[in-house]
Amino acid sequence: MRIYHVSEESDITVFHPRLPDRLDLDPEKGLVWAINDTCLPNFLTPRNCPRVCYYIGENTTERDKRTYITSALYGHVVVIESKWFETMKNTKLYLYEFDIHEFTLQDQNAGYYTSETTQYPIAKFEVENLFEEMSKRNVELRVVDSLWNIYDEIQNTTLNWSMCRMRFAQPRK
């Protein structure tokens, strides 16, 4: 398994633990965050782009697959708001790969790994075309006016899901 930190910054050479702002984590314990290869598509967007992401897991029912996955070619979906489409077209990302032995699993469903110590990437990859990268990974990208309907629905399915940067989403109507 491979793990990465995704950034719009091209010149990071060292990752120092940062105090988390999530309420479910110890606010005194700094962490370096990474994402596994399975969930990497959830981060192939501009940093602050709100998104709802989901993929087929071990316990996903056939009904949920038929309802939320449009093609057998896809097993993963990333949904963004239409106002982020142009920004996404013009965003370049850098994938910093880490040695997995330095990290512990933080959230299996979301693919998060963390380390409490300073980390140095073992490789760096540039992603110039985010749409092409998702396509190569058999990820369906959906563009919608509002994320809130799918946000509410997907939490009640058997799919594995993750919601990112929802504080930047269009307000609920």
TORZADO-237664 format. One record per residue (C-alpha): residue in three letters; x, y negated, z negated. Coordinates in pm, whole numbers, plus 50000, padded with zeros to 5 digits. Layout:
# TORZADO-237664
[ALA [X Y Z]]
...
END
This chain:
# TORZADO-237664
[MET [50000 50000 50000]]
[ARG [50111 49647 50078]]
[ILE [50024 49328 49890]]
[TYR [50045 48964 49994]]
[HIS [50004 48608 49883]]
[VAL [49837 48399 50154]]
[SER [49924 48031 50191]]
[GLU [49913 47740 50432]]
[GLU [50262 47650 50305]]
[SER [50544 47783 50520]]
[ASP [50840 47742 50289]]
[ILE [50769 47917 49959]]
[THR [51074 48104 49832]]
[VAL [50969 48172 49473]]
[PHE [50633 48226 49303]]
[HIS [50612 48123 48939]]
[PRO [50322 48240 48721]]
[ARG [50042 47982 48696]]
[LEU [49782 47951 48426]]
[PRO [49445 48072 48558]]
[ASP [49137 47852 48570]]
[ARG [48899 48150 48570]]
[LEU [48699 48184 48251]]
[ASP [48730 48564 48247]]
[LEU [49111 48553 48214]]
[ASP [49343 48459 47929]]
[PRO [49405 48085 47981]]
[GLU [49747 48114 47812]]
[LYS [49885 48388 48040]]
[GLY [50039 48270 48368]]
[LEU [49997 48494 48671]]
[VAL [50126 48537 49024]]
[TRP [49839 48656 49244]]
[ALA [49847 48893 49540]]
[ILE [49586 49068 49755]]
[ASN [49598 49420 49895]]
[ASP [49592 49493 50267]]
[THR [49230 49615 50257]]
[CYS [49102 49285 50119]]
[LEU [49351 49061 50301]]
[PRO [49083 48954 50555]]
[ASN [48902 48776 50270]]
[PHE [49191 48528 50270]]
[LEU [49242 48482 50645]]
[THR [49066 48146 50626]]
[PRO [49168 47793 50529]]
[ARG [49234 47781 50154]]
[ASN [48925 47589 50044]]
[CYS [48689 47743 50299]]
[PRO [48394 47890 50110]]
[ARG [48319 48245 50218]]
[VAL [48126 48557 50139]]
[CYS [48319 48874 50220]]
[TYR [48213 49234 50205]]
[TYR [48327 49574 50322]]
[ILE [48221 49937 50321]]
[GLY [48328 50120 50007]]
[GLU [48306 50478 49881]]
[ASN [47956 50426 49743]]
[THR [47809 50222 50027]]
[THR [47478 50366 50144]]
[GLU [47388 50426 50507]]
[ARG [47101 50181 50464]]
[ASP [47336 49901 50356]]
[LYS [47573 49981 50642]]
[ARG [47287 49955 50894]]
[THR [47152 49637 50735]]
[TYR [47476 49440 50687]]
[ILE [47730 49580 50936]]
[THR [47646 49508 51301]]
[SER [47872 49764 51468]]
[ALA [48051 50088 51391]]
[LEU [48366 49904 51503]]
[TYR [48352 49694 51187]]
[GLY [48376 49791 50826]]
[HIS [48450 49445 50690]]
[VAL [48266 49113 50729]]
[VAL [48374 48758 50646]]
[VAL [48100 48493 50651]]
[ILE [48191 48123 50669]]
[GLU [47994 47802 50710]]
[SER [47979 47648 51056]]
[LYS [48139 47325 50936]]
[TRP [48463 47523 50874]]
[PHE [48486 47674 51222]]
[GLU [48703 47399 51375]]
[THR [48927 47382 51070]]
[MET [48975 47756 51091]]
[LYS [49070 47731 51460]]
[ASN [49346 47487 51367]]
[THR [49482 47655 51054]]
[LYS [49805 47853 51043]]
[LEU [49866 48087 50751]]
[TYR [50170 48255 50603]]
[LEU [50157 48598 50443]]
[TYR [50418 48649 50174]]
[GLU [50463 49018 50103]]
[PHE [50562 49140 49756]]
[ASP [50700 49460 49610]]
[ILE [50390 49627 49467]]
[HIS [50589 49780 49182]]
[GLU [50612 49435 49023]]
[PHE [50231 49399 49007]]
[THR [49934 49554 48830]]
[LEU [49584 49598 48963]]
[GLN [49359 49318 48834]]
[ASP [49036 49389 49028]]
[GLN [48999 49694 49252]]
[ASN [48682 49576 49428]]
[ALA [48837 49240 49523]]
[GLY [49185 49387 49586]]
[TYR [49357 49152 49340]]
[TYR [49698 49228 49192]]
[THR [49880 49014 48939]]
[SER [50225 48979 48788]]
[GLU [50321 48789 48475]]
[THR [50677 48734 48598]]
[THR [50836 48514 48864]]
[GLN [50822 48683 49205]]
[TYR [51026 48658 49523]]
[PRO [50869 48762 49854]]
[ILE [51027 49056 50036]]
[ALA [50892 48938 50374]]
[LYS [50697 48653 50534]]
[PHE [50461 48671 50832]]
[GLU [50305 48384 51026]]
[VAL [49943 48402 51142]]
[GLU [49871 48140 51407]]
[ASN [49529 48260 51525]]
[LEU [49302 48360 51237]]
[PHE [49023 48481 51464]]
[GLU [49260 48710 51654]]
[GLU [49406 48844 51330]]
[MET [49059 48933 51201]]
[SER [48975 49101 51529]]
[LYS [49294 49310 51513]]
[ARG [49186 49424 51168]]
[ASN [48832 49516 51287]]
[VAL [48676 49240 51080]]
[GLU [48354 49075 51190]]
[LEU [48350 48699 51141]]
[ARG [48005 48547 51098]]
[VAL [47938 48175 51112]]
[VAL [47626 48045 50934]]
[ASP [47488 47708 50830]]
[SER [47460 47807 50464]]
[LEU [47621 48087 50264]]
[TRP [47363 48101 49987]]
[ASN [47125 48357 50139]]
[ILE [47399 48613 50204]]
[TYR [47559 48522 49869]]
[ASP [47238 48619 49689]]
[GLU [47167 48928 49901]]
[ILE [47508 49095 49912]]
[GLN [47538 49115 49534]]
[ASN [47241 49353 49532]]
[THR [47393 49602 49777]]
[THR [47627 49898 49751]]
[LEU [47891 49716 49958]]
[ASN [48215 49595 49802]]
[TRP [48201 49216 49800]]
[SER [48390 48903 49705]]
[MET [48287 48537 49706]]
[CYS [48562 48279 49741]]
[ARG [48568 47902 49695]]
[MET [48191 47877 49662]]
[ARG [48225 47544 49480]]
[PHE [48305 47398 49825]]
[ALA [47993 47547 49989]]
[GLN [47709 47335 50120]]
[PRO [47457 47268 49842]]
[ARG [47163 47506 49811]]
[LYS [46849 47378 49980]]
END
